[in-house]
Amino acid sequence: MMDILYNLDLEQLTGIPSDIFVIGLALIVVILIIIVIINAVKTTKMRKSYRIFMEGKNGQSLENILLERLKQMERVISTEEENRKQVKEVMDHLDHTYQKVGLVKYNAFNEMGGKLSFSLALLNRKNDGFILNAMHSREGCFTYIKEVINGNAVILLADEEKEALEMALKDE
């Protein structure tokens, strides 16, 4: 039986000519050598990086560095929580501040020259606030105020007051 195996030709076993088979094996060997070289280069780089990382360090110093970084992270987290509280407080205060403004100057009476009268609309971020109207005449200056709730006036508005309110509402 052994004699039969020795007498068999490689081409009879594989169906591939022996020249091509040897060339194929040589190509596989070259590819494997290239892979080994690439792995050796990567390993060398990794060892170099590890040596640089560990240079002058021991397990205790690395532990201290990690603990220091964890403490820094805790400080960052607590600072972030404080910032959130402060931003919420500022946003709550914004409800009570006037942020939107509309101003219209006009001539209330034809006999007077110049635009000395005005309508001033002041609104917060919820569009609540007031319209201040000052009418200037020869006899004096008359001022009155009209309340605004959710962008709507409680009392009927004059044209200049409506214009001032529209300007304030556009000021978002």
Contacts in CASP RR format, 6 or more apart in sequence:
PFRMAT RR
TARGET T0000
AUTHOR 0000-0000-0000
METHOD contacts of the structure
MODEL  1
MMDILYNLDLEQLTGIPSDIFVIGLALIVVILIIIVIINAVKTTKMRKSY
RIFMEGKNGQSLENILLERLKQMERVISTEEENRKQVKEVMDHLDHTYQK
VGLVKYNAFNEMGGKLSFSLALLNRKNDGFILNAMHSREGCFTYIKEVIN
GNAVILLADEEKEALEMALKDE
9 18 0 8 1.000
10 16 0 8 1.000
10 18 0 8 1.000
10 21 0 8 1.000
11 17 0 8 1.000
11 18 0 8 1.000
14 21 0 8 1.000
94 124 0 8 1.000
94 125 0 8 1.000
95 124 0 8 1.000
95 125 0 8 1.000
95 126 0 8 1.000
96 124 0 8 1.000
97 124 0 8 1.000
98 122 0 8 1.000
98 123 0 8 1.000
98 124 0 8 1.000
98 129 0 8 1.000
99 123 0 8 1.000
99 124 0 8 1.000
99 125 0 8 1.000
99 171 0 8 1.000
100 121 0 8 1.000
100 122 0 8 1.000
100 123 0 8 1.000
100 124 0 8 1.000
100 125 0 8 1.000
100 127 0 8 1.000
100 168 0 8 1.000
100 169 0 8 1.000
100 171 0 8 1.000
100 172 0 8 1.000
101 120 0 8 1.000
101 121 0 8 1.000
101 122 0 8 1.000
101 123 0 8 1.000
101 167 0 8 1.000
101 168 0 8 1.000
101 171 0 8 1.000
102 120 0 8 1.000
102 121 0 8 1.000
102 122 0 8 1.000
102 164 0 8 1.000
102 165 0 8 1.000
102 167 0 8 1.000
102 168 0 8 1.000
102 171 0 8 1.000
103 118 0 8 1.000
103 119 0 8 1.000
103 120 0 8 1.000
103 121 0 8 1.000
103 164 0 8 1.000
103 167 0 8 1.000
104 118 0 8 1.000
104 119 0 8 1.000
104 160 0 8 1.000
104 161 0 8 1.000
104 163 0 8 1.000
104 164 0 8 1.000
104 167 0 8 1.000
105 115 0 8 1.000
105 116 0 8 1.000
105 117 0 8 1.000
105 118 0 8 1.000
106 115 0 8 1.000
106 117 0 8 1.000
106 118 0 8 1.000
106 119 0 8 1.000
106 160 0 8 1.000
107 113 0 8 1.000
107 114 0 8 1.000
107 115 0 8 1.000
107 116 0 8 1.000
107 117 0 8 1.000
108 116 0 8 1.000
108 117 0 8 1.000
108 135 0 8 1.000
108 136 0 8 1.000
108 137 0 8 1.000
109 135 0 8 1.000
109 137 0 8 1.000
109 138 0 8 1.000
111 138 0 8 1.000
112 136 0 8 1.000
112 137 0 8 1.000
112 138 0 8 1.000
116 136 0 8 1.000
117 133 0 8 1.000
117 134 0 8 1.000
117 135 0 8 1.000
117 136 0 8 1.000
117 160 0 8 1.000
118 133 0 8 1.000
118 134 0 8 1.000
118 160 0 8 1.000
119 131 0 8 1.000
119 132 0 8 1.000
119 133 0 8 1.000
119 134 0 8 1.000
119 158 0 8 1.000
119 160 0 8 1.000
119 161 0 8 1.000
119 163 0 8 1.000
119 164 0 8 1.000
120 131 0 8 1.000
120 132 0 8 1.000
120 133 0 8 1.000
120 134 0 8 1.000
120 164 0 8 1.000
121 129 0 8 1.000
121 130 0 8 1.000
121 131 0 8 1.000
121 132 0 8 1.000
121 148 0 8 1.000
121 161 0 8 1.000
121 164 0 8 1.000
121 165 0 8 1.000
121 167 0 8 1.000
121 168 0 8 1.000
122 129 0 8 1.000
122 130 0 8 1.000
122 131 0 8 1.000
122 132 0 8 1.000
122 168 0 8 1.000
123 129 0 8 1.000
123 148 0 8 1.000
123 151 0 8 1.000
123 168 0 8 1.000
123 169 0 8 1.000
123 171 0 8 1.000
126 150 0 8 1.000
127 148 0 8 1.000
127 150 0 8 1.000
127 151 0 8 1.000
127 169 0 8 1.000
128 148 0 8 1.000
128 149 0 8 1.000
128 150 0 8 1.000
128 151 0 8 1.000
129 147 0 8 1.000
129 148 0 8 1.000
129 149 0 8 1.000
130 145 0 8 1.000
130 146 0 8 1.000
130 147 0 8 1.000
130 148 0 8 1.000
131 145 0 8 1.000
131 146 0 8 1.000
131 148 0 8 1.000
131 153 0 8 1.000
131 157 0 8 1.000
131 161 0 8 1.000
131 164 0 8 1.000
131 165 0 8 1.000
132 143 0 8 1.000
132 144 0 8 1.000
132 145 0 8 1.000
133 143 0 8 1.000
133 144 0 8 1.000
133 145 0 8 1.000
133 146 0 8 1.000
133 158 0 8 1.000
133 160 0 8 1.000
133 161 0 8 1.000
134 141 0 8 1.000
134 142 0 8 1.000
134 143 0 8 1.000
135 141 0 8 1.000
135 142 0 8 1.000
135 143 0 8 1.000
146 153 0 8 1.000
146 154 0 8 1.000
146 155 0 8 1.000
146 157 0 8 1.000
146 161 0 8 1.000
147 153 0 8 1.000
147 154 0 8 1.000
147 155 0 8 1.000
148 154 0 8 1.000
148 165 0 8 1.000
151 165 0 8 1.000
151 169 0 8 1.000
153 161 0 8 1.000
153 165 0 8 1.000
157 165 0 8 1.000
END
